[in-house]
Amino acid sequence: MDFVVRYQGRVLAIEVKSHKRQTAVPGMDAFVKAFKPDKVLLIGGGGLDVETFLAMDAKQWLP
C-alpha cells in the first residue's frame, strides 16, 4: 500500500502502479485483509488512470 488516509474515523488505502496493465497486487490484498479499510483506490494497473484521480475532489475518495 502506497498511501493510507484516515479521515473522520474512516480509512482509505491508495495503491499506485506505474503501468497500465492489470497485475496482481499481493501487498494490497494483505493490507485489506489485515486492516479492512473502508475503501481502496488502485491508481494505474487497471484501476483509475492518473489523470482521473488527480482531477477528483478529495471528498470523492471516501463515500
PyMOL Python script that loads the backbone (N, CA, C, O; Angstrom):
from pymol import cmd

cmd.read_pdbstr("""\
ATOM      1  N   MET A   1       0.846  -1.152   0.000  1.00  0.00           N
ATOM      2  CA  MET A   1       0.000   0.000   0.000  1.00  0.00           C
ATOM      3  C   MET A   1       0.902   1.228   0.000  1.00  0.00           C
ATOM      4  O   MET A   1       1.831   1.332   0.800  1.00  0.00           O
ATOM      5  N   ASP A   2       0.614   2.151  -0.907  1.00  0.00           N
ATOM      6  CA  ASP A   2       1.479   3.320  -1.031  1.00  0.00           C
ATOM      7  C   ASP A   2       1.078   4.459  -0.105  1.00  0.00           C
ATOM      8  O   ASP A   2       1.938   5.149   0.444  1.00  0.00           O
ATOM      9  N   PHE A   3      -0.227   4.659   0.070  1.00  0.00           N
ATOM     10  CA  PHE A   3      -0.699   5.734   0.935  1.00  0.00           C
ATOM     11  C   PHE A   3      -1.902   5.243   1.736  1.00  0.00           C
ATOM     12  O   PHE A   3      -2.714   4.456   1.249  1.00  0.00           O
ATOM     13  N   VAL A   4      -1.997   5.720   2.963  1.00  0.00           N
ATOM     14  CA  VAL A   4      -3.160   5.441   3.804  1.00  0.00           C
ATOM     15  C   VAL A   4      -3.652   6.780   4.334  1.00  0.00           C
ATOM     16  O   VAL A   4      -2.884   7.555   4.905  1.00  0.00           O
ATOM     17  N   VAL A   5      -4.944   7.043   4.138  1.00  0.00           N
ATOM     18  CA  VAL A   5      -5.554   8.290   4.585  1.00  0.00           C
ATOM     19  C   VAL A   5      -6.610   7.958   5.624  1.00  0.00           C
ATOM     20  O   VAL A   5      -7.491   7.132   5.389  1.00  0.00           O
ATOM     21  N   ARG A   6      -6.512   8.607   6.767  1.00  0.00           N
ATOM     22  CA  ARG A   6      -7.539   8.455   7.795  1.00  0.00           C
ATOM     23  C   ARG A   6      -8.253   9.795   7.916  1.00  0.00           C
ATOM     24  O   ARG A   6      -7.627  10.835   8.116  1.00  0.00           O
ATOM     25  N   TYR A   7      -9.581   9.747   7.790  1.00  0.00           N
ATOM     26  CA  TYR A   7     -10.371  10.973   7.850  1.00  0.00           C
ATOM     27  C   TYR A   7     -11.684  10.659   8.545  1.00  0.00           C
ATOM     28  O   TYR A   7     -12.435   9.786   8.111  1.00  0.00           O
ATOM     29  N   GLN A   8     -11.951  11.367   9.611  1.00  0.00           N
ATOM     30  CA  GLN A   8     -13.174  11.212  10.394  1.00  0.00           C
ATOM     31  C   GLN A   8     -13.439   9.746  10.750  1.00  0.00           C
ATOM     32  O   GLN A   8     -14.564   9.258  10.637  1.00  0.00           O
ATOM     33  N   GLY A   9     -12.382   9.059  11.182  1.00  0.00           N
ATOM     34  CA  GLY A   9     -12.509   7.674  11.628  1.00  0.00           C
ATOM     35  C   GLY A   9     -12.604   6.648  10.513  1.00  0.00           C
ATOM     36  O   GLY A   9     -12.788   5.462  10.784  1.00  0.00           O
ATOM     37  N   ARG A  10     -12.482   7.075   9.285  1.00  0.00           N
ATOM     38  CA  ARG A  10     -12.553   6.160   8.142  1.00  0.00           C
ATOM     39  C   ARG A  10     -11.168   6.038   7.521  1.00  0.00           C
ATOM     40  O   ARG A  10     -10.344   6.947   7.627  1.00  0.00           O
ATOM     41  N   VAL A  11     -10.925   4.908   6.875  1.00  0.00           N
ATOM     42  CA  VAL A  11      -9.601   4.643   6.313  1.00  0.00           C
ATOM     43  C   VAL A  11      -9.701   4.396   4.809  1.00  0.00           C
ATOM     44  O   VAL A  11     -10.516   3.600   4.343  1.00  0.00           O
ATOM     45  N   LEU A  12      -8.850   5.099   4.069  1.00  0.00           N
ATOM     46  CA  LEU A  12      -8.733   4.939   2.626  1.00  0.00           C
ATOM     47  C   LEU A  12      -7.325   4.455   2.323  1.00  0.00           C
ATOM     48  O   LEU A  12      -6.351   5.044   2.792  1.00  0.00           O
ATOM     49  N   ALA A  13      -7.210   3.392   1.546  1.00  0.00           N
ATOM     50  CA  ALA A  13      -5.908   2.876   1.121  1.00  0.00           C
ATOM     51  C   ALA A  13      -5.728   3.183  -0.360  1.00  0.00           C
ATOM     52  O   ALA A  13      -6.643   2.981  -1.158  1.00  0.00           O
ATOM     53  N   ILE A  14      -4.546   3.672  -0.726  1.00  0.00           N
ATOM     54  CA  ILE A  14      -4.263   4.022  -2.120  1.00  0.00           C
ATOM     55  C   ILE A  14      -3.030   3.255  -2.577  1.00  0.00           C
ATOM     56  O   ILE A  14      -1.964   3.347  -1.967  1.00  0.00           O
ATOM     57  N   GLU A  15      -3.190   2.498  -3.659  1.00  0.00           N
ATOM     58  CA  GLU A  15      -2.085   1.758  -4.285  1.00  0.00           C
ATOM     59  C   GLU A  15      -1.855   2.381  -5.655  1.00  0.00           C
ATOM     60  O   GLU A  15      -2.801   2.578  -6.417  1.00  0.00           O
ATOM     61  N   VAL A  16      -0.600   2.691  -5.971  1.00  0.00           N
ATOM     62  CA  VAL A  16      -0.258   3.314  -7.242  1.00  0.00           C
ATOM     63  C   VAL A  16       0.647   2.374  -8.029  1.00  0.00           C
ATOM     64  O   VAL A  16       1.668   1.904  -7.527  1.00  0.00           O
ATOM     65  N   LYS A  17       0.252   2.110  -9.276  1.00  0.00           N
ATOM     66  CA  LYS A  17       1.055   1.284 -10.177  1.00  0.00           C
ATOM     67  C   LYS A  17       1.514   2.154 -11.337  1.00  0.00           C
ATOM     68  O   LYS A  17       0.757   2.995 -11.820  1.00  0.00           O
ATOM     69  N   SER A  18       2.747   1.957 -11.786  1.00  0.00           N
ATOM     70  CA  SER A  18       3.312   2.813 -12.831  1.00  0.00           C
ATOM     71  C   SER A  18       2.999   2.320 -14.241  1.00  0.00           C
ATOM     72  O   SER A  18       3.400   2.955 -15.217  1.00  0.00           O
ATOM     73  N   HIS A  19       2.306   1.223 -14.360  1.00  0.00           N
ATOM     74  CA  HIS A  19       1.966   0.707 -15.681  1.00  0.00           C
ATOM     75  C   HIS A  19       0.457   0.613 -15.816  1.00  0.00           C
ATOM     76  O   HIS A  19      -0.270   0.685 -14.825  1.00  0.00           O
ATOM     77  N   LYS A  20      -0.008   0.453 -17.041  1.00  0.00           N
ATOM     78  CA  LYS A  20      -1.454   0.453 -17.280  1.00  0.00           C
ATOM     79  C   LYS A  20      -2.069  -0.935 -17.228  1.00  0.00           C
ATOM     80  O   LYS A  20      -3.271  -1.063 -16.993  1.00  0.00           O
ATOM     81  N   ARG A  21      -1.278  -1.974 -17.442  1.00  0.00           N
ATOM     82  CA  ARG A  21      -1.882  -3.303 -17.454  1.00  0.00           C
ATOM     83  C   ARG A  21      -2.118  -3.797 -16.035  1.00  0.00           C
ATOM     84  O   ARG A  21      -1.374  -3.477 -15.107  1.00  0.00           O
ATOM     85  N   GLN A  22      -3.170  -4.580 -15.898  1.00  0.00           N
ATOM     86  CA  GLN A  22      -3.539  -5.073 -14.579  1.00  0.00           C
ATOM     87  C   GLN A  22      -2.602  -6.205 -14.174  1.00  0.00           C
ATOM     88  O   GLN A  22      -2.339  -7.119 -14.955  1.00  0.00           O
ATOM     89  N   THR A  23      -2.109  -6.132 -12.956  1.00  0.00           N
ATOM     90  CA  THR A  23      -1.255  -7.176 -12.417  1.00  0.00           C
ATOM     91  C   THR A  23      -1.719  -7.499 -11.006  1.00  0.00           C
ATOM     92  O   THR A  23      -2.517  -6.768 -10.419  1.00  0.00           O
ATOM     93  N   ALA A  24      -1.217  -8.589 -10.475  1.00  0.00           N
ATOM     94  CA  ALA A  24      -1.543  -8.957  -9.097  1.00  0.00           C
ATOM     95  C   ALA A  24      -0.957  -7.925  -8.145  1.00  0.00           C
ATOM     96  O   ALA A  24       0.122  -7.383  -8.387  1.00  0.00           O
ATOM     97  N   VAL A  25      -1.662  -7.664  -7.082  1.00  0.00           N
ATOM     98  CA  VAL A  25      -1.192  -6.716  -6.073  1.00  0.00           C
ATOM     99  C   VAL A  25      -1.273  -7.384  -4.701  1.00  0.00           C
ATOM    100  O   VAL A  25      -2.151  -7.064  -3.899  1.00  0.00           O
ATOM    101  N   PRO A  26      -0.349  -8.315  -4.435  1.00  0.00           N
ATOM    102  CA  PRO A  26      -0.415  -9.063  -3.173  1.00  0.00           C
ATOM    103  C   PRO A  26      -0.272  -8.189  -1.937  1.00  0.00           C
ATOM    104  O   PRO A  26      -0.856  -8.496  -0.898  1.00  0.00           O
ATOM    105  N   GLY A  27       0.493  -7.108  -2.027  1.00  0.00           N
ATOM    106  CA  GLY A  27       0.629  -6.198  -0.887  1.00  0.00           C
ATOM    107  C   GLY A  27      -0.692  -5.542  -0.540  1.00  0.00           C
ATOM    108  O   GLY A  27      -1.032  -5.391   0.633  1.00  0.00           O
ATOM    109  N   MET A  28      -1.436  -5.153  -1.568  1.00  0.00           N
ATOM    110  CA  MET A  28      -2.735  -4.535  -1.351  1.00  0.00           C
ATOM    111  C   MET A  28      -3.698  -5.549  -0.743  1.00  0.00           C
ATOM    112  O   MET A  28      -4.437  -5.228   0.188  1.00  0.00           O
ATOM    113  N   ASP A  29      -3.689  -6.761  -1.262  1.00  0.00           N
ATOM    114  CA  ASP A  29      -4.566  -7.803  -0.726  1.00  0.00           C
ATOM    115  C   ASP A  29      -4.270  -8.075   0.749  1.00  0.00           C
ATOM    116  O   ASP A  29      -5.192  -8.229   1.550  1.00  0.00           O
ATOM    117  N   ALA A  30      -2.990  -8.134   1.108  1.00  0.00           N
ATOM    118  CA  ALA A  30      -2.603  -8.380   2.502  1.00  0.00           C
ATOM    119  C   ALA A  30      -3.032  -7.223   3.401  1.00  0.00           C
ATOM    120  O   ALA A  30      -3.499  -7.447   4.517  1.00  0.00           O
ATOM    121  N   PHE A  31      -2.875  -5.982   2.918  1.00  0.00           N
ATOM    122  CA  PHE A  31      -3.274  -4.816   3.703  1.00  0.00           C
ATOM    123  C   PHE A  31      -4.775  -4.834   3.951  1.00  0.00           C
ATOM    124  O   PHE A  31      -5.224  -4.606   5.075  1.00  0.00           O
ATOM    125  N   VAL A  32      -5.550  -5.105   2.910  1.00  0.00           N
ATOM    126  CA  VAL A  32      -7.011  -5.139   3.037  1.00  0.00           C
ATOM    127  C   VAL A  32      -7.435  -6.210   4.039  1.00  0.00           C
ATOM    128  O   VAL A  32      -8.311  -5.977   4.871  1.00  0.00           O
ATOM    129  N   LYS A  33      -6.818  -7.366   3.957  1.00  0.00           N
ATOM    130  CA  LYS A  33      -7.152  -8.459   4.880  1.00  0.00           C
ATOM    131  C   LYS A  33      -6.819  -8.087   6.325  1.00  0.00           C
ATOM    132  O   LYS A  33      -7.588  -8.387   7.239  1.00  0.00           O
ATOM    133  N   ALA A  34      -5.686  -7.441   6.528  1.00  0.00           N
ATOM    134  CA  ALA A  34      -5.235  -7.113   7.886  1.00  0.00           C
ATOM    135  C   ALA A  34      -5.966  -5.915   8.492  1.00  0.00           C
ATOM    136  O   ALA A  34      -6.280  -5.928   9.682  1.00  0.00           O
ATOM    137  N   PHE A  35      -6.245  -4.876   7.692  1.00  0.00           N
ATOM    138  CA  PHE A  35      -6.747  -3.623   8.253  1.00  0.00           C
ATOM    139  C   PHE A  35      -8.169  -3.251   7.854  1.00  0.00           C
ATOM    140  O   PHE A  35      -8.759  -2.349   8.448  1.00  0.00           O
ATOM    141  N   LYS A  36      -8.730  -3.935   6.852  1.00  0.00           N
ATOM    142  CA  LYS A  36     -10.115  -3.714   6.424  1.00  0.00           C
ATOM    143  C   LYS A  36     -10.450  -2.229   6.231  1.00  0.00           C
ATOM    144  O   LYS A  36     -11.324  -1.695   6.914  1.00  0.00           O
ATOM    145  N   PRO A  37      -9.751  -1.563   5.296  1.00  0.00           N
ATOM    146  CA  PRO A  37     -10.054  -0.148   5.054  1.00  0.00           C
ATOM    147  C   PRO A  37     -11.465   0.023   4.504  1.00  0.00           C
ATOM    148  O   PRO A  37     -12.037  -0.910   3.939  1.00  0.00           O
ATOM    149  N   ASP A  38     -12.017   1.209   4.671  1.00  0.00           N
ATOM    150  CA  ASP A  38     -13.359   1.499   4.162  1.00  0.00           C
ATOM    151  C   ASP A  38     -13.395   1.530   2.637  1.00  0.00           C
ATOM    152  O   ASP A  38     -14.413   1.208   2.025  1.00  0.00           O
ATOM    153  N   LYS A  39     -12.272   1.923   2.028  1.00  0.00           N
ATOM    154  CA  LYS A  39     -12.207   1.989   0.576  1.00  0.00           C
ATOM    155  C   LYS A  39     -10.760   1.816   0.131  1.00  0.00           C
ATOM    156  O   LYS A  39      -9.829   2.210   0.832  1.00  0.00           O
ATOM    157  N   VAL A  40     -10.588   1.222  -1.043  1.00  0.00           N
ATOM    158  CA  VAL A  40      -9.266   1.069  -1.648  1.00  0.00           C
ATOM    159  C   VAL A  40      -9.320   1.670  -3.041  1.00  0.00           C
ATOM    160  O   VAL A  40     -10.230   1.373  -3.815  1.00  0.00           O
ATOM    161  N   LEU A  41      -8.349   2.513  -3.360  1.00  0.00           N
ATOM    162  CA  LEU A  41      -8.237   3.062  -4.708  1.00  0.00           C
ATOM    163  C   LEU A  41      -6.973   2.503  -5.350  1.00  0.00           C
ATOM    164  O   LEU A  41      -5.885   2.591  -4.782  1.00  0.00           O
ATOM    165  N   LEU A  42      -7.128   1.930  -6.537  1.00  0.00           N
ATOM    166  CA  LEU A  42      -5.992   1.478  -7.324  1.00  0.00           C
ATOM    167  C   LEU A  42      -5.805   2.497  -8.443  1.00  0.00           C
ATOM    168  O   LEU A  42      -6.705   2.714  -9.254  1.00  0.00           O
ATOM    169  N   ILE A  43      -4.636   3.114  -8.478  1.00  0.00           N
ATOM    170  CA  ILE A  43      -4.320   4.119  -9.486  1.00  0.00           C
ATOM    171  C   ILE A  43      -3.351   3.473 -10.469  1.00  0.00           C
ATOM    172  O   ILE A  43      -2.282   3.014 -10.067  1.00  0.00           O
ATOM    173  N   GLY A  44      -3.711   3.429 -11.760  1.00  0.00           N
ATOM    174  CA  GLY A  44      -2.917   2.707 -12.752  1.00  0.00           C
ATOM    175  C   GLY A  44      -3.156   1.215 -12.603  1.00  0.00           C
ATOM    176  O   GLY A  44      -3.980   0.803 -11.786  1.00  0.00           O
ATOM    177  N   GLY A  45      -2.455   0.401 -13.372  1.00  0.00           N
ATOM    178  CA  GLY A  45      -2.555  -1.051 -13.232  1.00  0.00           C
ATOM    179  C   GLY A  45      -3.959  -1.601 -13.415  1.00  0.00           C
ATOM    180  O   GLY A  45      -4.300  -2.620 -12.815  1.00  0.00           O
ATOM    181  N   GLY A  46      -4.773  -0.955 -14.223  1.00  0.00           N
ATOM    182  CA  GLY A  46      -6.133  -1.424 -14.448  1.00  0.00           C
ATOM    183  C   GLY A  46      -7.173  -0.725 -13.592  1.00  0.00           C
ATOM    184  O   GLY A  46      -8.371  -0.954 -13.760  1.00  0.00           O
ATOM    185  N   GLY A  47      -6.727   0.127 -12.674  1.00  0.00           N
ATOM    186  CA  GLY A  47      -7.661   0.902 -11.853  1.00  0.00           C
ATOM    187  C   GLY A  47      -7.900   2.263 -12.487  1.00  0.00           C
ATOM    188  O   GLY A  47      -7.909   2.390 -13.712  1.00  0.00           O
ATOM    189  N   LEU A  48      -8.091   3.267 -11.665  1.00  0.00           N
ATOM    190  CA  LEU A  48      -8.275   4.634 -12.172  1.00  0.00           C
ATOM    191  C   LEU A  48      -7.016   5.105 -12.885  1.00  0.00           C
ATOM    192  O   LEU A  48      -5.903   4.824 -12.439  1.00  0.00           O
ATOM    193  N   ASP A  49      -7.188   5.819 -13.989  1.00  0.00           N
ATOM    194  CA  ASP A  49      -5.994   6.396 -14.594  1.00  0.00           C
ATOM    195  C   ASP A  49      -5.586   7.623 -13.775  1.00  0.00           C
ATOM    196  O   ASP A  49      -6.405   8.232 -13.088  1.00  0.00           O
ATOM    197  N   VAL A  50      -4.325   7.961 -13.865  1.00  0.00           N
ATOM    198  CA  VAL A  50      -3.762   9.032 -13.040  1.00  0.00           C
ATOM    199  C   VAL A  50      -4.493  10.348 -13.250  1.00  0.00           C
ATOM    200  O   VAL A  50      -4.753  11.073 -12.290  1.00  0.00           O
ATOM    201  N   GLU A  51      -4.823  10.661 -14.487  1.00  0.00           N
ATOM    202  CA  GLU A  51      -5.490  11.924 -14.783  1.00  0.00           C
ATOM    203  C   GLU A  51      -6.843  12.018 -14.082  1.00  0.00           C
ATOM    204  O   GLU A  51      -7.200  13.069 -13.550  1.00  0.00           O
ATOM    205  N   THR A  52      -7.593  10.915 -14.085  1.00  0.00           N
ATOM    206  CA  THR A  52      -8.895  10.894 -13.421  1.00  0.00           C
ATOM    207  C   THR A  52      -8.731  11.092 -11.924  1.00  0.00           C
ATOM    208  O   THR A  52      -9.463  11.870 -11.312  1.00  0.00           O
ATOM    209  N   PHE A  53      -7.770  10.390 -11.335  1.00  0.00           N
ATOM    210  CA  PHE A  53      -7.534  10.509  -9.897  1.00  0.00           C
ATOM    211  C   PHE A  53      -7.158  11.941  -9.515  1.00  0.00           C
ATOM    212  O   PHE A  53      -7.679  12.480  -8.539  1.00  0.00           O
ATOM    213  N   LEU A  54      -6.265  12.551 -10.273  1.00  0.00           N
ATOM    214  CA  LEU A  54      -5.818  13.901  -9.946  1.00  0.00           C
ATOM    215  C   LEU A  54      -6.911  14.939 -10.151  1.00  0.00           C
ATOM    216  O   LEU A  54      -6.875  16.002  -9.531  1.00  0.00           O
ATOM    217  N   ALA A  55      -7.879  14.649 -11.008  1.00  0.00           N
ATOM    218  CA  ALA A  55      -8.976  15.579 -11.246  1.00  0.00           C
ATOM    219  C   ALA A  55     -10.083  15.456 -10.177  1.00  0.00           C
ATOM    220  O   ALA A  55     -10.953  16.321 -10.079  1.00  0.00           O
ATOM    221  N   MET A  56     -10.043  14.392  -9.392  1.00  0.00           N
ATOM    222  CA  MET A  56     -11.068  14.172  -8.372  1.00  0.00           C
ATOM    223  C   MET A  56     -10.907  15.125  -7.203  1.00  0.00           C
ATOM    224  O   MET A  56      -9.790  15.481  -6.827  1.00  0.00           O
ATOM    225  N   ASP A  57     -12.013  15.529  -6.639  1.00  0.00           N
ATOM    226  CA  ASP A  57     -12.002  16.260  -5.387  1.00  0.00           C
ATOM    227  C   ASP A  57     -11.746  15.222  -4.282  1.00  0.00           C
ATOM    228  O   ASP A  57     -12.311  14.129  -4.317  1.00  0.00           O
ATOM    229  N   ALA A  58     -10.925  15.551  -3.338  1.00  0.00           N
ATOM    230  CA  ALA A  58     -10.584  14.600  -2.265  1.00  0.00           C
ATOM    231  C   ALA A  58     -11.825  14.104  -1.525  1.00  0.00           C
ATOM    232  O   ALA A  58     -11.795  13.015  -0.952  1.00  0.00           O
ATOM    233  N   LYS A  59     -12.898  14.862  -1.523  1.00  0.00           N
ATOM    234  CA  LYS A  59     -14.133  14.429  -0.882  1.00  0.00           C
ATOM    235  C   LYS A  59     -14.738  13.207  -1.564  1.00  0.00           C
ATOM    236  O   LYS A  59     -15.531  12.487  -0.958  1.00  0.00           O
ATOM    237  N   GLN A  60     -14.368  12.971  -2.819  1.00  0.00           N
ATOM    238  CA  GLN A  60     -14.861  11.812  -3.555  1.00  0.00           C
ATOM    239  C   GLN A  60     -14.115  10.525  -3.172  1.00  0.00           C
ATOM    240  O   GLN A  60     -14.594   9.427  -3.458  1.00  0.00           O
ATOM    241  N   TRP A  61     -12.986  10.648  -2.552  1.00  0.00           N
ATOM    242  CA  TRP A  61     -12.191   9.468  -2.233  1.00  0.00           C
ATOM    243  C   TRP A  61     -12.907   8.535  -1.268  1.00  0.00           C
ATOM    244  O   TRP A  61     -12.883   7.316  -1.439  1.00  0.00           O
ATOM    245  N   LEU A  62     -13.544   9.110  -0.254  1.00  0.00           N
ATOM    246  CA  LEU A  62     -14.297   8.305   0.722  1.00  0.00           C
ATOM    247  C   LEU A  62     -15.772   8.610   0.571  1.00  0.00           C
ATOM    248  O   LEU A  62     -16.175   9.772   0.621  1.00  0.00           O
ATOM    249  N   PRO A  63     -16.578   7.583   0.387  1.00  0.00           N
ATOM    250  CA  PRO A  63     -18.022   7.830   0.236  1.00  0.00           C
ATOM    251  C   PRO A  63     -18.665   8.309   1.515  1.00  0.00           C
ATOM    252  O   PRO A  63     -19.870   8.558   1.546  1.00  0.00           O
TER     253      PRO A  63
END
""", "prot")
cmd.dss("prot")
cmd.show_as("cartoon", "prot")
cmd.util.cbc("prot")
cmd.orient("prot")
